[in-house]
Every structure is written in structure tokens, then in C-alpha cells.
Amino acid sequence: KAGVAINPGTSVGALDAILPYIDLVLVMTVNPGWGGQNFLEGSAERVAEVAARLQKLPVPPLIEVDGGMNEGTARQVCSAGAQVLV
């Protein structure tokens, strides 16, 4: 299986060229590099934007989210379309 990760500073549009070839999109909701960071504001909206792009595909990749997960943030990203949480 093939996957791709996007950091908070990466445009969701950067995925467009490769979406038909991947099985999973990991949306980082913190800046990678160290643990214990807080969930970045606007991350659930980024997940929703990714989900909207994926719905156009015959077999949409899974959406995974990593960073700042707790009961509240998990609810936000799942409502936005995430299926796998780290």
C-alpha cells in the first residue's frame, strides 16, 4: 500500500497529482518532530478539504490524522472525514 503525509504547512492541492495512486493520506495536525504538541487550529477544516477531494475518486484513500489527538479533537477530525487516528 502507498501513502503520503502532508504537514500543516503543505497545501492540500499538492496532493492532486498523486491522489489516484495512493491508498492513504496522513494529515499532520501538529508540526512533526516532537511529541506533546497541541492540535493546530484549522486542522479539522484541512481534513474536510482532503475528504472532499478524495470523494471524487472511484476508490478514495483512507484519511489518517496524527497529532494532538484527544476526545474532542478526535471527534472533530472524524466528523471531517478521518478514518484512522494516531
N, C-alpha and C positions, 0 to 999 in steps of 0.2 A: 504494500500500500504506500502511496505517496502523500505527503503532507507538506504544508507550508505554514510558516508563522509570520505574523505581522506585528511589529512593535507599535506602541502608541503613536509614534511619530511618522509611521508609514501610511500613506494614502491607501484607502480601501481600493481605489481604482487601480493600484499597482497589481492587483490580483487578476484583472480582467483577461489578460492574455493566457494565463495558465489554468484558469478555473476548469476547463473541460478535461484536464489531465490529472487532477488531484482527487484524493479521497477524503481529505480532512484539512480544514483551515483552523489554525490556532490563533486566536485573537488574544494578544497580551494586554492585560488591563493594568499592568504596572510596567515600569522600565526594568528590563531584565538585568540581573547582575547581583542582587542581594535580596534575601527574604525579609518578610515582615512589613512590606510596604502597604500603604493604603490604596484601595481601589481608586483609580483615576476617574474623575468626573467626566461624563460623556462616553464612557466605555460601553454602556448598555446600548446607546444610540449607534455606536460603531458596529456592535454585534447585529443590530437590526439592519444596518446598511449592508453588511455582508450577507445576511439571510435573504434580503430582497434580491441581491444579485444571484445568489445560488438557486433561487426558486425558478429561474429561467432555464435551468439545465435539466436534461432528462433524468439524470440521477444526481441529485445535489450532494456534495460532500458534507460530511459531518462538520459541525462547528464546535470547537473546543475553546474553552476560556481558561486562562491561567493568571492568577494574581489577585490578592486581596479578597479572596472568597470567604464569605460568612453567610449566615442565613439570609440576610437582607440582600446582599449583592448577588448571591446565587439566584434568588427569586427574580431579580431584575434581569439578569442575563438569560435565564431560562425563558422568561416571558418574551425576550427579544429574539429568541431562536436558538440559543445554545443547547447542545445536547450532551456535551462532555465537559466536566468541570475538574480543575486541578486544585 
